[in-house]
């Protein structure tokens, strides 16, 4: 009989520590790369190039990466990706220590890391259901999310402190963390049997898209994330709010950036202790609406303490909706399809994050930062209302895990798209 405690599932504990190690390493790496490139060139444009060389692989390679996740052993795909990333980070460390680093070399190695991560990501996301029984998957999603949030909160700070000793030290530390992650991943053992692999074909490459189109609940949660984040990207405007509205300095901007991650982290701990067993559809919509209200409060606030509370609440609401959305996608998708479905989901997430920041900046240029954030909050609330009307089964959904009849229907839908 499977235990309800996540700590009793050794594979999940290894997975969680591997995510902590690689997450910390990646956040430290991001800080060092940005500082080093700007120190070399002094051009703000080059900071944008870092985002560009990360964005293209994550979007263009998502569908092939999802196909690979469903065709090959996922743990091995993750392991290969982490080893490639480790090699590129070691190269950054060596070039930095020997003084032979330059802008093109940094961008080229970041591109290699981003390409490997693009292949790693769908397989990593699809591993979780194989490590714990379905009844405790939502808690596993919450705890796994806490690893990401911890890395987001602490990783940049640790990377910044280590950068005082030089970028090579940061890269060497990140490489060490990636080595730990790869070692843990190499020792990982499944608790649930992996799916039977189907022959590759052009049809199977796009099967994730077809499956999402047929499964209305999955389409609803993925598209809700896309449009809610698209309109709720006020965090891109934090430097403007910090300087011109809240009249604070870099330390205040740091607090504003940390507040959503702290709210999400604490909420992930709460969700790990308490199962979501009733009215999950309405809780999800309510959480996204809460995120929109928090965005509005932040937009209209001129007090630092209120702005921090609003950002904290927004992060907490976002974590609730993220856990519900993530659990639904995992539980509604047959295991043989998870890699491709998660790949499509990653396209939505990456696109919404990038376009959300662009939308916020564009609207801020027309209406000002406050007007852009207000419009984003209102837009999020409008999206919630529209999606509740467009996806009534999602609104009425009571449980994260479908009943046996619905699971069988999902399996049949997955089989038709293979």
Secondary structure, 3 states (H helix, E strand, C coil): CCCCCHHHCHHHHHHHHHHHHHHHHHHHHHHHHHHHHHHHHCCHHHHHHHHHHHHHHHHHCHHHHHHHHHHCCHHHHHHHHHHHHHHHHHHHHHHHHCCCCCHHHHHHHHHHHHHHHHHHHHHHHHHHHHCCCHHHHHHHHHHHHHHHHHHHHHHHHHHHHHHCCCHHHHHHHHHHHHHHHHHHHHCCCCCCCCCCCCCCCHHHHCHHHHHHHHCHHHHHHHHHHHHHHHHCCHHHHHHHHHHHHCCCCHHHHHHHHHHHHHHHHHHHHHHHHCCCCCCHHHHHHHHHHHHHHHHHHHHHCCCHHHHHHHHHHHHHHHHHHHHHHHHHHHHHCCHHHHHHHHHHHHHHHHHHHHHHHHHHHHHHHHHHHHHHHHHHHHHHHHHHHHHHHHCHHHHHCCCCCCCHHHHHHHHHHHHHHC
